[in-house]
Amino acid sequence: MDTSKYVRYTPEQVEALERVYSECPKPSSLRRQQLIRECPILSNIEPKQIKVWFQNRRCREKQRKEASRLQTVNRKLTAMNKLLMEENDRLQKQVSHLVYENGYMKQQLHSASGTTTDNSCESVVMSGQPQQQQNPTPQHPQRDANNPAGLLAIAEEALAEFLSKATGTAVDWVQMIGMKPGPDSIGIVAVSRNCSGVAARACGLVSLEPTKVAEILKDRPSWFRDCRCLDVLSVIPTGSGGTIELIYMQTYAPTTLAAARDYWTLRYTTSLEDGSLVMCERSLTTSTGGPAGPPNTSFVRAEMLPSGYLIRPCEGGGSIIHIVDHVDLDAWSVPEVLRPLYESSKILAQKMTIAALRHIRQIAQETSGEIQYGGGRQPAVLRTFSQRLCRGFNDAVNGFADDGWSLMGSDGVEDVTIMINSSPNKFLGSQYGTSMFSTFGGGVLCAKASMLLQNVPPALLVRFLREHRSEWADYGVDAYSAACLKASPYAVPCARPGGFPGSQVILPLAHTVEHEEFLEVVRLEGHAFSPEDVALARDMYLLQLCSGVDENAIGACAQLVFAPIDESFADDAPLLPSGFRVIPLDPKTDGPAATRTLDLASTLEVGAGGARPDGEADPNSYNLRSVLTIAFQFTFENHLRENVAAMARQYVRSVVGSVQRVAMAISPSRLSSHMGPKPLPGSPEALTLARWICRSYRIHTGGELFRVDSQAGDAILKQLWHHSDAILCCSVKTNASPVFTFANQAGLDMLETTLVALQDIMLDKILDEAGRKILCSEFSKIMQQGFAYLPAGICVSSMGRPVSYEQAVAWKVLNDDDSNHCLAFMFINWSFV
């Protein structure tokens, strides 16, 4: 039979082949022969022809998928083109409006130049203030709370104002940097300029139907992480098939320095004539009329100006969404240094507007099966973990009285706030039961603090805290937190935590579409360096959520939140989150108000350096400030409450100090001068360290490390650098794994690394088992006597190559105040095995 000629298959033959194809699209030669034997109707077809049929079938399937993909892209591009044309029309109207205003202002200035008045002082004052766009609010008499017609009138006014912001020119919108439109982009995002309050607007495409989009957006607590609760207190149907809802919403405060906000709003859901679905919302105030909202003295009442969602169906499926968020957060009620946080439209855009779009896109991709997660966890379960971590951290930062929190007396210094909750089930839920609280009775204690940082990008700081946990974390405190998951908690750690921990291993669980947030499990590998530390030698686990680590995301809050979990890691595992939040204090640049705020903030700056004088600018420096909030939660037994409080207070102060050192070290202005490795470090710090190393060796051992051949200032450093034996320094902190901080050229060669990568290498990782045991047994001698000789042994380079040495010397390096600075090692006559 000629295999090149066309073969016509009967419907029965095609059906038989399709059955096999659905089970195995690419059958082997043996499987095809077996198919011919099992199906008599295929007996008249050559095996080669059957092979060709499967090849063609796979090709058709591939073409079908590609055609479907191209149709989807084409639909997206068509919808995006429509969106861009509408945006272009809106911008043209805005330009025309601005040209008219510009001409009018020129005319007024020309008229004013020919006249003089005695109000020159007032004119100067007024000219310095940014002229804000006004959002006229019609004044109405108080409307009857039980009058649906009055509420409908408020709703229709809110609808008209919302649409004028979403698709018109009621607000002067400025597109956010980096938000470029495209078929795979988040959408077009803009923020307000010179309007009352803060406002953000976004429009984008999603592959969900309008009703599903509306359902997701209405469930605000599921995507708006700052939403504490949302209660619909009344639902009133309208004649047009829509609904009016009266809503009371509470939001969390982002820091410990200002009160939380709440809202009393009317939400109106209706359909437009073109089939679009609209949900608009605005606050009910004395000026708008309507019923008064519930009073709450723990919150500051914020105002939501007409905002909402316009959801339009797309041809071929999906929706085009327009989102407007416009609020007045009553910035004047917070300390002046924090006002930029409440006056930033960019922060509002990231927290609410973009968050809503991202959440919808995430749900859409999960629904379509585009996102696959490992570990057998459903996407909804992983999302719930993220929400619980955020909510638990927000609860800790805010400490609301109705959750059972109360303030504990301080030790006279007000830098750390301690709050206790003796009825934790009130906010943790009954799932915790007795697993976290012993029969002696107890509760949860939270130690928290906020501080100002300067010249540190929030994303960079949080990324460093995530990747270098040993720089700030206390292994003993981690062990206590992990032990609290069990029925009998571990003893309260003292000032000196036990043992040196091993490294951390990060195991990814899930991430959002644009990788702006990721959920992971962190395994802390424990090693005991002394018999009393055996309890700390087991591995511990943290569930960790990291977000906002993209340095290009304007106005994004960077956050690292974690909670201890046990090995079982059940879906309903109890979580007691702690962590860090860093928010940029993005000042308004519209006028002198921003300058005044920064000048005040400079007086509160922590660390070295001061504010740059007016007019002086450094293009390479990062001049924005940010506010860092830290909160750590611990369980306690009643008879140990004071001990746990003292430990928590001391721990948070220690963490604050560590973060301040890290912030100073990673500030871009400092990093700019250390961008690459140098063949020989010649900085004053390196010269000082070299002098300390040699002096300490002489003090402790009575001998000279080497003979100085020259009296030049850098002679000691040069001889140390070129010494034939490997000399290395590592950190001597008892609350972290010893990490190498310096090595001479021989040390770098032995470890097969560079000065830049050296700080990622831990001491216990280069020693073999015998070396670790010897160091463990000699450690107390080193700390008491100042040095110790270690016998010959084997260590491992960073590349995994074994290295032998004839002897090693370890000694304490003392600074000029005779305080411990670091630990030095010299590996004598080393060589690769």
Secondary structure, 3 states (H helix, E strand, C coil): CCCCCCCCCCHHHHHHHHHHHHHCCCCCHHHHHHHHHHCHHHCCCCHHHHHHHHHHHHHHHHHHHHHHHHHHHHHHHHHHHHHHHHHHHHHHHHHHHHHHHHHHHHHHHHHHHCCCCCCHHHHHHHHCCCCCECCCCCCCCCCCCCCHHHHHHHHHHHHHHHHHHHCCCCCCEEECCCCCCCCCCCCEEEEECCECCEEEEEEEEECCCHHHHHHHHHCHHHCCCCEEEEEEEEEEECCCCCEEEEEEEEECCCCCCCCEEEEEEEEEEEECCCCCEEEEEEECCCCCCCCCCCCCCCEEECEECCEEEEEEECCCCCEEEEEEEEEECCHHHCCHHHHHHHCCHHHHHHHHHHHHHHHHHHHHHHHHCCCCCCCCCCHHHHHHHHHHHHHHHHHHHHCCHHHCEEECCCCCCCCCEEEEECCCHHHHCHHHCCCCCCCCCEEEEEEEEEEEEECCCHHHHHHHHHHCHHHCCCHHHHHHHHHCCCCCCCCCCCCCCCCCEEEEEEEEEEECCCCCEEEEEEEEEECCCCHHHHHHCCCEEEEEEEECCCCCCCCCCEEEEEEEECCCCCCCCCCCCEEEEEEEECCCCCCHHHHHHHHHHHCCCCCCCCCCCCCCCCCCCCCCEEEEEEEEEEEEEHHHHHHHHHHHHHHHHHHHHHHHHHHHHHCHHHHHHHCCCCCCCCCHHHHHHHHHHHHHHHHHHCCCCCCCCCCCCCHHHHHHHCCCCEEEEECCCCCCCCEEEEECHHHHHHHCCCHHHHCCCEHHHHECHHHHHHHHHHHHHHHHHCEEEECCEEEECCCCCEEEECEEEEEEEECCCCCEEEEEEEEECCEEC
